Amino acid sequence: MIGERPTIDPRGRYSAAQAGELLGVDKATVNRWARKGLLPRRISKINGRIRYIGADLIKLWEWETRFVPECEQ
């Protein structure tokens, strides 16, 4: 997870790979967070693909980085 707040459009829709790139983790990590209920998945009504909403990614980043000591950021 990147220590600096990522530039994410809160209204954007991202694939697992895109979300992982923005957060500095692998797409498998994004999917694992979703399976654990830490990150809501949205399924597109148009093509059935799983997407992650930017606002949810920001909330997850804020939650994940709240325990990082200031000197490590």
N, C-alpha and C positions, 0 to 999 in steps of 0.2 A: 504494500500500500504506500502510495507516495505521501510524503509529509507535507507538501505544499498543496493548498486547496486547488483541485482541478478546475479547469474552465469547462463547465458543463451547462448546456442550455436546460433549465428546469423543465421546459415543455418538450424537450427532444426525446426521441425514441431511439434506443440503441440496441444493437445485437450484443450477445455475450462477448464476442471478440472486441467490439468497439468499447463496451463498458470496461472490459479488462484493461484495454490499452489506456483509457482515460484514468483509471484508478491505479495503474501500475501493477496489475496482477494478471495471471493467466485466465483465459475464458473458463477453464475448468473450475477455478476458484469462484468465479461469478455464479456459475451453475450450482456449485455446492452451497453457496450462501442462499440461493433461491430454494434449493431442496430443504434447507434447514429453517426456512421461513424468515430469514433475515432480509431478504430482498424480494419484493413482489414481482411476479412475472405477469406480463400482459400478452395476450395472444391476439394477433392482428385478425380482424374479421375478414379482411380482404384476402390474405394469403396464408393465414394460419401460423405464421412465424412468431416465435417468442421474441418479445422486445422488453426492454427495461426503460422506465421513464427516468429522465434526468433528475427530477426532484427526489426520487427514491435513491438514486445513486449518491446524490449530495448528502442526504440524511445518513446513509450507510457510511460514507466517508467520515462524516462528523462523529458518528458513534464509534467507529473503529479507531479514530485518531485521538479520542478524548483521553485515553490512558497513556499516551506517549509523553514522557517527560519533556519539558521545554528544551532541554539541552540536546535531545536526540532529533528534534524536528529540523 
